[in-house]
Amino acid sequence: MYSDGRRISGGRIAPLCLAILLCLLTGCGNAAPQTAFDCCQIVIESGEHYGVFGAVQSVPRGSDVSFTIQLTDHNLVESVDYPDYTLTDGAVSSIDGTNYQILTLHQVKYSTVVSLTTYQPYTIRYLANGGVRMDVGEGDEVEISASLSHLRLNTALGQELFERPGYVLTGWNTCPDGSGTAVSLGSRIDRELADCLYAQWSPWTEAESFQYTVSQGEATITGYSGTEDTLTIPAELGGFPVREIGALACADAVCTTLVLPESVETIAPDAFRNAKIESVFLYDSLVEVSDESFSGCGELKTIHINAACAPRYSGTYYDTFPDKMDWLRSLEGERKIVLVAGSSVRFGFDSALLDEAFPDYAVANMGVYAYSNQRPQYDLILQWMQEGDILLSTPEFDAVETQFCVSDSVGWEFFCMVEGDYDLMSLLDCRTYTGVWDDFCTFLAVRRDLPEKSYEVSAQNYDEENHLLTDRESYNQYGDYICPRPNQTEDKAFGIKLANYDPAAYSDETIQALNRVYRRFQDKGVTVYFSYAPRSLRAITEESTPENRAALDRLLRDELCVPVISDIEESMYTGYYFYATDNHLSDEGVEIRTDRIISDLRRQMSAETG
């Protein structure tokens, strides 16, 4: 996923790799002996915001010379005091917030010292919009440079920037009155909209509307008698920080919007029982909450999560989902082929070959993790698909409940996947899901002891074992995992979990659950195709005999509301073609599968067009 967000068609484009860059720094040492007259010495001056690998080089007169520039504080090279040069402005490599550009000086004819001028390409100006700066207690704006680690920019955690007594900070907006594009604290915004963001404030509901108790210097709200449409819980009552909303404290409240301050840590069961709440603004500093906290709140549709804590999952495979959504969003208006399932998709396609084979379509690989419920991912993906697009669904048969969307839960791991852009959660209709608050609480508890990271950390700079890569990127622009994966030397299973291809395990409800998802895409004019996920023949159940596989194939072809375009037996591979897991294909396996999918798609599309 290239940092400038541009689509590159045709064959695979090699990522900016530091190992390759460092190879460019070799001077004349490997050439035939040169005289002083034949060589030119080039020196790149050091600067405050950059360093240079191999800053001094001797090169043959008349040749080109390249330098790798390491830029700190999110800077890029703006200009060079040399008459003929090029910069890799279109494919900047960014590793955990440090940018790298290749500077090439062309047809060097004399020795010289070269200086550079740098700049910060994305600086977001934050305005307090009625508040004041936290650090100096005065002034109303702060400028913060943003990282190029993602296609869209993560915003600042505003509670660290501004304060406004008697108000809760609810997010940012491109307009001071909130009429523009809204973004939660820490969530992402398009680069072209990020010039200036205004703090949004909600005034505390008056203290007289609350009853509360105080214990050990902290307040617990025990009752509420107000009738406001927006209920904004005060961060303090009587000078004591509000930590808890007690049982039945706000039962039957008539408010449609609930705003919780960062101070609140616990929402007791039945705290908002039967309230008329439709949307909630809260912080991820919350500790205890459950579905019972909002029992009977049948109209609660939207949850806005503001980040109060540094992310924990940056750089992991969970963190690929916001990047993949960024890429999908960048393709708005283009016809698309969108690949969906779990990690068998993430490891299973060469999307550049698909892009080349179907030049009228952009390609997006949305695969992340099969054991996280696929349904909320489908719901988000659908919002950026349009008539004429193609959805290629390849669910994995070792995770049927989540891959066939049988479960209506969001799943706690889904929150891991949207931590890098919580606003993705706000795009879901929570009324259609179960266990949302329970899952959110589990997510908060699991990550609490994990080390803090940064939004500048990008998954493309880490391999699957979370090792930092300095010689390659692990994901390409499409979302394919592209670290080298050789074949196994033995035809064996890794043995994590067996996949079941016995038709008796696939009830009518299981198949209809997937059909309900597919029909939503079809209703929007999206063409949906079903294909089989790759699987090692060494990692299937005893019941998954060739006869049962054929029977399951017949069942799916008869009962699914979309075409099954692939041969089930072609999805079965010997163990040689897998890497680390029984559905993560090796590089050779990816080539085989991608060629087959291209043939399947061409055959199906040709049949449909006559």
N, C-alpha and C positions, 0 to 999 in steps of 0.2 A: 504494500500500500504506500504509494509515493506521497511525500509530504505536500506536494502542490495540488494533489487531487486530480491530476489530469489522467484521462484514459489513454492507454497505449495499446493499440491493436496489433495484431499479427503475432509473431513469435515472442517467446519469453524475453523480457528485458532484464539483464543482469543487475542485481542491486549494487549499491555503492559498498564496496567491501574494503575494509581497512587494510587487509593483507595485500590486496591488489594495489591499493593506493601506495602502500609502502614500497612495493616493487618498483613503482615509477620513480622512486627517489634515487635510484642508482645513477651515478654520473658517468664519466667516461671510462670508468675502471675496466669494463669488459671490452672496450674497443681497442683498436690498434694504437700504439703509442702516438700521442699527438704533441706537436710543438706548442709553445705558449701562444704563438700567433694563430694556431688552428683552433684553440679553445677559448671560450669566454667564461668568466666567473660571474655567477649571478648570486646576489645576496638579497634575501627578503628580510626587511627590518621587522623586528618583533613589535608588538603593540599591546595596549592595555587589555584588549578584549579578544586577543587571538594569539595562538602559537603556530609555528610552522615546523612540519617534519622535514628534516634535511634542508634547513634554511639557506645553506651555502652549497651550490652545485657548480661543477665545471662541465660544460657541454660543447660539442663541436660547433664551430661558428656556422650560422645559418640554419641550425636545427631548432626544434621546439624543446621546451623544458617544462615539466609539470611539478607542482608542489601541492601537498595536502595541507590545507589550512584548518586548524582546530579552533572553533570560535566558542567563547564562553558567553554567559549571560544572554543567551538566545540571539546573539548577533549574527549577521551575515556580512559578506564583503560587498561594499557598495561601489568602490572604484579603485583603480590601480594606476599608479603613475608610470605606465608603460604604454607605448603607442598601439600595440597589437596584442591583445590577450582575449581569452575566453574564460568564463566561470560556469560551473555546473549549477546555475540558478534553477534549472527546471527539475533537478532530482537531488535536492539537498538531503543528505543523510543526517538524521538527528538521533543521538543515542543518549537517553535519559536527560534530555535538555541541552546537551552539547551538540552544536551543529558542525558539520564537516563539508567543505567545498574544495573542489580541485581547481586550482589556478594554473592555466597553461599560457606561457609566453611564447609567441610564435616568431620563428625565423630570427633567433637571437644573433645579432651581428657585432655586439661589443659587450664588454664587462660593465656591470652596473649594479647599483643598489636600488631596490624597488621598495616603495612603501605602499601600504594599503589604508583605505578608509573603510570603517565598518558602520553598520547601522542595525537597529532592531526593527525587523519587518512588521511585527505585530505587538503593538503596545496598546493595552486597553486602559482607557481613562474611566475611573469609577468616581461617580459623584454621590455625595452623601444625601442630597435631595431632602434636606431638612435635618439631617444629623450632623455630627462633627467627627473629625478624625480621632481615632483611639490613641494614636501615638503622641500627638501633640495637644489634643483637647481643643483644637481650633482648625479652621480651614475646612473645605468641603470637597476636596478631590484628591485622588491618589492615582498615579500612573504606574502600571505593572506590566512588564514585558511578558509575553505568552510564548510557550514552547511550540515548536513545529513537530512535536512527536506524534500528533494526530491530525487528521484532515480538518477537524473542527476544534475549536479552542476551548479548553476548560477554563471556567471563570474562577475568580477568587472566592475564598471563604469570607464573606463580608463582615461577619461578627468580629473578625480580627482587625477590620479596617475602621468601621464606623460604629457610633453609638447614638442613641436618641432616647433619653429618659421617657418612660411611659409608652414605649412602642416596641413592637416585635418586628425584626427584619425578616421579610417573607421571600426575598429574592431580588433579582435584577430585572430591568426592563430597558429597552432601547429608547423609550420615551418617559419623561418624568412623571406623567400622569398615569402610567401603566397601560396606555393604549397601544403600545408597540409590541415587539417580540419579547416575551417573558422567558426567563431562564432562572432555574434554581441555583443557589449558591454551590459552586463547584461543578455544576453541569456544563454541557457544551453548547456553543453557539457558532453559527456560520461565521467565517472570517470576515466576510464583507459587512456583517452587521455588528462587529465587535469594536468599533471605534470608540464608542462612548456608552457606558451603562449606568443607569440611575438606580440607586437603592429604592426599594419599595417597603413601605412601613405600614403596619396595622396598629392603630391605637389600642391600648389595653382597655378591656371592658372595665367600667368603674368598680372600684373596690367594694362599694356598698352592695353590689349584686352577689357577693360571695360570703359564705361562712367557711371558716377554716380553723384548724388547730395548729399549735406549734409544739414541736418536740425536738430537743437538741439543736435549737436554732434554725429549724427548717419547717416550712409551712406545708400542710396538707389541706387541700380544698375538700370540704365535706358537704357543701351545698351551694346551689346557684339559683337565683330567682329572676334573672334578667330575661328580656324578650328580644334582644338584638338579633338581626339576621346574621351578623358576623360576631361570633363569640371568640374574643382574643384573651386567652388566659394570661394574667399579669405574671411577669417574671418574679415579682415579689409582692407580698401583702404584709402590711404593718412593719416593713423593713426587713422581713424574713424571706429568703428565697423560696419560691414555690417548687417543691420537689415531686409532689404526688397529687394526682386527682383520685380521691377516694371513691369507694363503692357507692353507687347511686348519687354521687355528688351532682352530676349534671343530667340525671335521668329525665327523659321527656323534654329536653331543651328544644326550643322551636328554631334554633339557628340552622341555617343551611351551610354556613362556612365555619370551620373550627380552625383557629390558629394557636399553635402550641409554642411557647418559648423554648429556648435552648435549655433553660434551667430544669424543665420537667424531666424526670427520670422514670417515673412509675405511673402507669394508668391502670387502676385496679379493675377487676372484673365488675361489669355492670356500671362502670363510671358514667357512661353515656347511653345507658339502656333506653331504647325507643326514641332516641333523639332524631331530629329531622335532618341530620347532617348529610350533605351531598359531596363536600370536598373538605380535605384536611391538609393543612400546612404544618410540617413538623421538622425536627432535626434528628440526625442519626446519632445523637448523643443519648437518645432514649435507651432505657435499660430493660424495663419490664412493660410488656403490653401483650394482649391476647385477643383472640376473636371475641371472647366474653366481655372485653372492655367496651365493645361496640355492639353488644347483643341487641337485636331488633332494629338496627340501623339499616334497613333494607334499601335505602336510596343512596348509600355512601358509594359514590362512583369513582372519585378521583383522589389520589394521594400524591401530594407534592413533598418530596424529601429534600431538605436542605442539608448540605454536608457541614457538619461541625468538626468532623474528625478527618485526618489524613486517610487516603485510601490504603487498603491492605492487599488488594488483589492485583494491583498494577503489575504488568509484566507476565502474568500467568495466562493460561489459555482461557480462563473466564474473561479476562480483559480484552480478548479479541472481539467479543460481541459488539461493544460500542464502536470499535474501529470498522467492523463489517457493516454496521448500520450507517456509519458515516459514508462509506463507499457506496452503499445502496442509495442513500439519499442524494449523493452527488450525481447519480445517473438518472435523476428525475427528468422525465420527458423523453428519454431514450427507450427503445424497445430492449427488453432484457431477458436473459435466461438466468434464473435464480435457482441455485442448488441448495437444497435444504435437507438436513437430517442432523445426526450427531457428528462425532469426530471421524466417522468413516468418510464423511464428505470433506472435512477439513484436511484429511490425509489422503483423499482418494481421487483427486482430479488434477489434471493439468489444464487449468482454465484458459491459459493462453492458446492452447490447441483448439479449444472450443470457440474461443474468440475468433481465431483464424478460419475455422470451419464454417462459422455462421457470422459473417461480417456485418450483417444487418442487426445484430444483437450485441449489447454489452453483456458481460458475464459477472455475476457476483456469487461467491462461495460463502454461504451463511452457516456452514457447519461449525458447531462448537463442542457440545458434550451431550451424549445420548441419554444420560441418566437425569438430566434436568428436563422438566416437562417442556415438550416442544410447543404446546398450544400457545402460551403467551408469546413465544418467538414468532410463530405464524401470525398472530394478531398484529404484531408490530411490523413484520415484513409486508403484510397485506397493505398497510397504509402507504407504502411507497411503490406499489405495483399498479399497473394500469392495463386497460384493454390492449390486447396484442402481445403482452408479455407471456413468458413461459415459466411455469414453476415446475422444476424437476424434483419430485419428492422421492427419497430413497430411505425409508425408515429402517432402523436396525432391529433385528429379530431377537436380540438378547436383552432388549429394553422395551418390550411391547407396550406396557402401560403408559410410559412417557412418550414413546415415539408414535404410537397410534392415538395419542391424545385422549386416552380413556379417563385419566384423572382430570378433575376440574381445579386442582390446587395450582397455585403459582409455583410453589416449591422454594425452599430457602436458598437453593443454589442459583435460582434466577436472580435473586438480589445480588449475589456475587457477580453475576454477569452484567448487571446494570450499575454497579457501584461507580464505574468511571463516567457515567452519565445518568444520574438518577432520574432525569426528566423522561427517560424512556418508560419508567414506571407510571408516570402521570398520563401516558397515552393509552393505558389500559382501562377498561371498564371493570372495576373491581366487583361490581354486582354479579358478574358472570363467573366469578371464581370463588372457591372456598379456601379457608385457612390462610388468608392473606396476612392477617396480623400475627398469627402463630408462626408462620414462616418468616416474617420479618424479624420477630423476636429471636428465633433460632439463629438467623443470619447475624444479628447483632452480638449474640452470645458467642458464636463460633469465632468470629473475627476479633473479639475483644483482646485476646492474648497474642494476636499476630503482630509482627513488627510494622511500624508505620512506613509507608512508601510515599510516592509522589505521583501526581498526574503526569509529570514529565517522563516517567518510565513507560516505555512502549513494549507491548508483547512481541513486536517484530525484532527486538534486540535480545530476546531470550529464547532458548530452546525449550523443548517439552519438559526437561528436568530443571528448568528455571536457571540455567547457567547463562551468564552474560556472553553474548557473541560479539566479537570485534572484527571478524573476518567475513561476515555475511549477515544478511537479514533472514529471519526464520519464516516470514510470511511475505508473499508478494502482494501487489496492489489488489488482486482479486479476492484475497483471503485464503489462498492455498498455503499449507505448511510445506516449505521447500527445503528444509535441511536435508542433507544427503541421507538416504536410507537404503543400505544395501540389502540384497536378498539374504534370507537365513541360509545357513549351510546345511540345515537338516529340515526335513519335512515333519515338523512337530508343532504342537499347540503351546501357546503361552499359558493357557489354562485359567484365565481370569473368570470368565463366565461363559456357559454354553448357550448357543442360540437354538431356539426350538422351531422347527419347520413342520410340526405335526398339526394338521388342520383342526384336530380336536381342541387345540389350545386357543383357537381364534373364534370366539363367540360372535354372534350377530351384532351384539352391542359393541364389541371391540372394533369391528369393521365399520359400523355405522358412526362411531365416534370420529374416525378418520374421514369418512364421507362428509360429515357435518363441516369439518374444516375445509375440505376441498370445495364444497359447494359455495362457500363464502368467496373463494377466489373466482370460481366460475361466474358467480353473480356479478362480479366486477369486470368480466370480460377477459380474465386471465385463463390461458390454456394450461391445464394441469396434466402432467404425466407421472405415472408411477413406475419406478424401476427398483431393482433389488440392490441392497447394500452388499458389498463384498464380504465374504466370510471364508475362513479357513475350514476345509473339510475335516480338520482335526479338532474343531471346536464347536461341534453341533451335538445335540442330544441323540441318544440311541433311537428315539422315536423318529428322528429326522431321516428316514430311509429315502432312497430314490422314489419309491412309490408314494410316500407321504408328501415329499416335496412336490411331485407332480400334482397330487390332489390339492395341496395348498395353492398351487399356481392356478388350477382350474377355479377354485373357490374365489380367489381374489379377482380373477378376470370376470367372473360372473357377478360378483357382489359390489365391487368398487364402482363408483360413479365416474371414474376416469380411466383412460386406457393404460393397460400394463404393457409397456413398450419393450421389455427386455426378457430374455430367456433366464429362468431361475437357475438353470444349471450353469450358465455362464457366470453367475455371481459366486460360484463355488470355486475356490482356488486351493492349490496345494499349499502347505505351510511355508514353502520357500518364499512366497511372494508377500510375506508380512514382516512387520518390523515392530517389535516390542509389545504388540497387542494383536489379537486375532482378527481385527477388522481394520487395522492401520496398514495400508499397502506400502510395499517397498517402492522405490523409484521405478523399477521395471513393471511392477504390478500396476502402478498408476498409468503408465503408458498403455498397457493392455486394456485396462478398464476404460480410459478416456477414448481410445480408438473404438471400443465397442459401443460406448454411449453415443459417439458421433454417428456411427452407423445406425443405431437404433432411432435416434432423433431424425435423421435424414429419411429413413424408411417410413416412419410414422407421419412426418410432415408431408412427405410426397403422397402418401395414401390419402391424407385429408384434403389435399389440394387437387387431387385427381391427376 
